[in-house]
Structure formats: structure tokens, C-alpha cells
């Protein structure tokens, strides 16, 4: 009788352990379940290209993004000029400083033809030139089981 009880206990234990066995698949096709992958790529930064004939001061060049000023984006060129929103004048400006009193060239929108102010000459034209940075996010949701 004790042998029969020992065999029943052994079978019960084997059955309990067999229920927790994990079988691994060998490829993605072996996985069952709902797994959703989404990708979101957005443009973050752009350079500005400033061109124009007979510009004095010589503000032509590529302007790269810098820290926002007055809650608006701002750009700086390699030759020391800035394109920024001047909250004091409520307009976009190209100048040698981001001081709100600086008024070399002015415009209502960031791109387009800037008008000379005071003794400056020429008409700078500002356009977006190229993407310089991208933000990408990948989200995986769900649970795959073999």
C-alpha cells in the first residue's frame, strides 16, 4: 500500500511540475500574441540660410539653432550674427546681438525678405535650408508567448 501511495504522490508531483514547463520557440514566427510596434519620427531642428546681394553688414550664411530666446527659436551664424524674435519690437531680426535694441534687418515672419533698418543696405532672404536633427520614438506594446 505504501508503494501505491508513493507512486501516486510521484505522479501528482510530476503532473504539477509539467504544467509549468516553458517551451521556447526558435524564431519570430513561433511567437503568439498581440505585439504592436509603432514608430514616430519628427523633425526637431532646421538651419536657416540667409542670402542676398550687397548686404551691409554681411549677414549671409548658414544659421544653426541655439537656445530659445523669449519663448521663440533662435539661430546663430558662424560669422557672429543672430536671427531671433525680438519681444521688444515684436518682430524677427537679424543683428549682431540678441539685445532687443539691435535692429539691422527686420521682418514679420522668420522666413522671407528682411527689410533694412537704419543705415543697413541690401535685402537678406531667409529660407529653411535642411533638417539637422530628428526625434524618433519606438513603442512596443503587448505580450508575446511561445
WONOR-V5968 format. One record per pair of residues at least 24 apart in sequence whose ideal C-beta (glycine too) atoms are under 6 Angstrom apart, sorted by the first residue. I is the first residue (numbers start at 1). J is the second residue. If there is no record, write none. Layout:
[[I J] [I J]]
This chain:
[[23 146] [24 146] [25 146] [30 146] [31 144] [32 145] [33 143] [33 144] [33 145] [34 142] [35 142] [35 144] [36 141] [36 142] [37 140] [38 139] [39 138] [40 137] [41 134] [41 136] [42 135] [43 131] [44 133] [44 135] [45 132] [45 133] [46 128] [46 131] [47 129] [47 130] [47 132] [48 75] [48 83] [48 126] [49 127] [49 129] [50 124] [50 126] [51 125] [52 122] [52 123] [52 124] [52 125] [54 121] [54 122] [55 122] [55 124] [56 121] [59 94] [59 124] [69 98]]
